[in-house]
Amino acid sequence: MPQLPDPVMWSIPAFVLLTVLELISYRIHPDDDAAAYAAKDTATSLSMGLGSLFFDFLWKIPIVAVYTVVYEFTPLRVPVLWWTIPLMLLAQDFFYYWQHRGHHVIRILWASHVVHHSSRKFNLSTALRQPWTGMTSWVFYLPMIACGVHPAALAFCSSLNLVYQFWIHTERIDKLPRAVESVLNTPSHHRVHHASQGGYLDRNFGGILIVWDRLFGSFAAEAERPVFGLTKNITTFNPLRVATHEYAAIARDVAAARTWRDRAGHLLRGPGWSPRGEEPAA
């Protein structure tokens, strides 16, 4: 197995530089319609990003152990070559789509992912607002390991996907040429994904490619200006509360539930589900 770099770690200086440049651009050319930057919000996003590096390292220990067992038991092997890496990245992007979609429609998974949507701003620092409970994603990629993809190759592809998604967290880039917008995930598509309007909710789950959303019926084009954040926004900048607030809400709902069916619903149904059909916002 060749040694593969960690694209995320290598990209951190670029992340910081581009975030600073975007912030300066708003100071030089303000946009009254854009969400722009706010000091406390940006500090929270940076804190969540730094914390995720630490917690992801911890979660990788059991995840790599499971992946290694599956990889050793499968007779299949996918070599890491110049022409197989794009194919593995394509497969990883496909499974990322389903992982991402699952984290929006299953509440216990949403409790992890909601962190990334908790800012009412949309800028490059928002891309760094990552969850501290990333152990909820690994199961979606087991098919790749079972097909003979080495865990290190999967980690490399996942990192490339994450690096790609950094630049699409901006309002500074308008819609791109139609050929690009038709195939790739772009800032326009991702603004829709982060919006809280009803018509934009649970849309545009793609990582690198937007074609999965077009194929599986979850695509929405940007029309009206997005309103960023949650349908019921949190009012804290405390990183620990940002990381855990939805888990606490689930615990309260489960404790108040009257039946096991309702308890399961609070865990496995969508974020807006309730036993009486009400819509408590996530």
N, C-alpha and C positions, 0 to 999 in steps of 0.2 A: 504494500500500500504506500504510494508516494505521499510525502509530507505536503499537506495543503494548508495555505495560510488562512487566517481568520479575517475575512474582508471587513467585518464590523470593527474590529480593533484597529486595523490599518486605516479605516475611514474616519475615526474619531476626530483627528485634527481638521479634516475637511468639513465634518459636521459643524464643529465649533466655528470655523472661519466663515462658512456660508451663513450660519445663523447670525453672526455678528454683522455681516454685510447686509443681510436682509433687514435687520433692526435699524442699521444706519440709513438704509434706503427709505424707510418710513419716516425717519427724522428729516431727511432732505426733501422727499416728495410724499407728504402725508396723503392718505386716501381715507376720506371720511366714511366711505362705505365698507372699508375693510376692517376685519377684526383686529389686525395689527398686533402690538405687543403690550403687555402689562407686567410690571416688575414682579409682583407676587406670583402671577400665573407662570411666567417664564422660570422663576426660581423653582417652583413646584415641578414643572416639567423636567428641568435639569436634575432635580433631586430624584425623581422617579427613574430617570434614565441611568443615573449612577447606581442607584439601588438595584436596578434590574441586572446590571452586570454582576453584582455580588450574588444575588439570589439565583440567577441563571446558572452560575457556576455550581452552586449547591444542588440544584435540581438535576444537573447533567449527570451527577454520579449515579443515581438509581436508573435514570433513563438510558444512559450508555450501557449499564449492566443488562437491562432488558433487551436492548437492541443487539448487544453482542451475543446473547444467548440465541436469539432468533436467527441472527446471521450465521452462527456456527452450525445451526441445525438445518438450514436450507442448503440444498445441493447446488443452487444457482449462484452464479458469480457474474457481476457486471464489471468489466475492467475499467479502470480510470484512465481514459485516453482522451486525446484532444477532441475526438468526435463523439465520445459517449457523454462527456460533461454537459454539452447543450441538451442532449436527450434527457439526462437526469434532471437538469434544471427545469425542463418542460414538465416532466412528471411531478417534480416537487411543487411547481406552480399550480398544477391541477389539484393536488392534494391540499395545498395551501388554501385554495378556493373553498374546498369543503370544510376544512378546519375553521376557516374564518367565518363561513356561513353558520356552522354549528355553534360557534361562540356568540352568535347573535340570537339564535332561536332556542337555545337551551340555557335556562337561567343560571345553573351552577357554573356553566362555562362562561356565560356573560359576566358573572361576578369577577372573573379575572380580566376579561377584555374591556370591561366598562371603563377601566382606568384610562385607556387610550382615548376614549371619547369624552372624558370628563371636563375638558377645557372648553370654555366658550370662545376661545381664540383659535385661529387656524393659521399657523405659521410654522417655520422649520423647527422651532423648539417643540412644537406639539408632536412631531415625529419621535422625539426622544422620550415622551411620556409613555413609558412601557410598564406593563404589570410586573409585580413581584411574585406572581404565582403561575409562572409559565409551564408548570408541570402538567397543565391541562391539555396541551397540544400534541404531545408525542404520539398518542395512539393513532392519530390520523395518518401518520407516515409509516406505520408498520408494514403496509403492503409493499412499500419500496424496499424495506429491509428483507422481507420475505422473498422478494424477487432477486435478491443478490446484490443490492446496492450497499456498499460498505458504509457503516455509520459515519465515518469521517467525511465521506463524499456527500452524504445527506446533510451533514452540518455545514459543509462548504456551500452547497446550493442554497440552504436556508439563509445563510449569512448574505449571500449575493442578493437574494430576494429582499431581505430587510434593507440592505444598502440602497437598492433601487428605489424603494418606497420612500426614502428620506425626501427626495426632491419634489415629490408630488404633494407635500404638505405646505402649500403656499397659495396665496391669493395674488401674488405678483405676476404669475404666468396665466395668461388668458387661454382660450381654447387654441389648440394647435391644429395644423392641417388635418383635413378629414382622414387621410390615409393613416396618420398616426393615431388619431382618436378612435379609429375603427378597430385597431389591433391592441394598442398598449393602454395600460392604466396611466392616466394623466392627471395633472392637478384639477382639471375640470371634473373628471369622473370621481376623484377622491374627495373633492369638496361636497359632492352629493352624498358620498358615503358618510361623511362626518356631520351632515345636516340633521336637524331634529324635526323638520316638517314631515307631516304624515306621508306625503307622496314620495319622499326621499328615504324614509326609514327602511332599513334592511335591503339596501341596494348597493351594487358595485363592490362586490367582495373580492375581486381579483387582486393579485399581488403585482405581478409584472404585466400579465396579459388581461385585457378586458373581454377577450373573446369567450371566456367561460361564462361570464354574466350574460352575454348575448345568447349563448347556447342554452343556458339553463334558466332563462326567464327572470333574472334578477337585475337586469340593466335598467338604469334611468339616466337620461341625458340632463345636463344642467340647464335649467330654464330660469325660474325665479332665483333670486339671490339666496343662498343657503343661510340658515340660522344655525350656528354651531352650538354644540353641547348636547345635553341629554334632554329628554322630554320633561324630566323633573331634575333640575340642576342641583348639584351639591353646593354648599356654601362654605367650604373649607379649603384651605391651602396646605393643611397639615399632610405631609406625604403618607404617614401611617394610616390616617383616616381615608385618604384618597385610595390607598391600596386595598382597604378592607371594608369600606362602607357597604358594599353590596352583599358581602358575606354576612355582615351584621344584620342587614335587612332580611336576608333569607332566614337567618336564625330566628328572628322575631316572628316571621310569618309561619315558620314550621312549628314554633312553640305555641302559637295561637291556633293552629289548625285543629279541627275536631276529629278528623279521620285520617287514616294512613294514606288513603287515596289523595286527599288534599295535601298532605305532607309531601308525597311524591310529586304532585303537581307543582308545588312551589320550587322543587329542585329541578324538575325535568321539562316542565312546560316553558313557554316563552316568558320574557321579563315582564310583560304586561298582564299575565294570567292571574286570575283569582277565582276561588270556588264559586263566586256569585256572578262571574262573567264581567266584573268590573275591570277597569284598566288602571291599576296603580302603576304609575310610570316608573321606569327603571332609572 
